[in-house]
Amino acid sequence: IFNKDTGMYYDIRNPESQVKLEQDSSRLSKIQPKMDKAWDTWWKEKRKNNDELRIFSEAGNVEKVEQLLDKNKLGDLAADIDSPGLDNWTALHFAASEGHYQISCLLLENDADLETQTKM
């Protein structure tokens, strides 16, 4: 058996490997709830940033859009530039529909997808 988390192989025909596998499984079952909670928190924050990117793009708030796209400050929590909202509208759709030229340019400079289509 190959454990993708640790990179270890367990030969279940070997009694020593069986014991080691049971120990590792027991230890993982104790920390799994903490790991799940950490991922839940991360996803909530990521979803919030993606939602706010669309909201502030529509509102014309250049400063907030720049902050949400800043990977140096937010790391992997930075908003996904092409994350779709209702009817697959992205931040670029919202900015362009409201005539926010500066935000549209900012999104395009950050590789927003011009080919994304809405459901409308």
N, C-alpha and C positions, 0 to 999 in steps of 0.2 A: 504494500500500500504506500502511495506517495502522498505526503502531507504538503500541500501547496503553500501553507502558511509558513512552515519551518524549513521546507526543502529537504526534509528527511524521508528516507525510505524505511519501511517496516516490513520485515519478512515474517509474516504471521505464522509461518511454520516453526519459527524459532521461539522458544518459550521466553527468552530474554526480551525479544522484540514485542511480544504480546504484553508483557508487564510494562514496558516503556510506553507502548501505545495507550494502555489503560491509564497510566499516570498522566500522560499528556492530555488525554481526553477529559480526565477529571479536573485538571487545572484549567482547561479551556472553558468547561461548563461553569466554572466559578467567575471567570472574567467576562463571559459573553454578554450578560446583561449590561455591564458597564460599556462595552464596545457598542452595543446596539443603541444605547442612550446617546453616546457621543456622535454616532452617525445621524441619529434623529435630529440632534441639535444642529449639526453641520448642514443637513438638507434644509431645515427650516430657514436658516440664515441665508443659504444660497438662493432658495426660492424667493425670500424677501428681497434680496438684492436684484434678482431678475425682474420681479414685479416693479420695484422702484425704478429700475432703468426705463421701463416702458412708461411709467407714470411721469417721471421727470422729463423724459424726451417729449412727451405730449405737452407738458406744461411749459417747456422752454427753459428749464433750469440747467444751464450749461455747466455751472460749477458742480452741481450734484451728479450730473451725468459723468463728468470727468472723474469724480471721486469713486463712483461705482465701477468704472472701468480700470481703475488704477491697480494693476497686479502687483506693483511694488509694495503697496500698503495692505491690500486685501488678500494677496496670494491667490489661492485657488477658490476663495470666496468672492472674487471679483465677478461681476455680473457677466453672464454669457450674452454676447452682443446680439446673437440671433435667436435668443430664447423666445418661443412663441407664446402669445397670450390668447385671449378670446379670438376665435376665428383665424388663428395663426398670424395675427398681427405682431410684428416685431417693433422694437424701438424705432427703427428707421421708418416703418410705415406711419407710426404715430407722429414722429417729428416732421416728416414730409407733408402729411395731411394737414398739419397745423401751420405749415409754412415756416418752420424753424430751420432756416438755412444753415446757421452755424452748427447746430446740433447734428443736422443731417451730414454735414461735411466731417464733423468729428467722428461720427459713427462709421462713415465710409473710410476715413483714415485708419480706423481700427479694424478694418476688414469686415464690415457688415456685408452680408450677402445681398447683392442686388437682384438675384433671381428668386428670392423667397416669395411665394405666392400665398395670398390669403384664401380663405374659404368663401369669400364674398364674390 
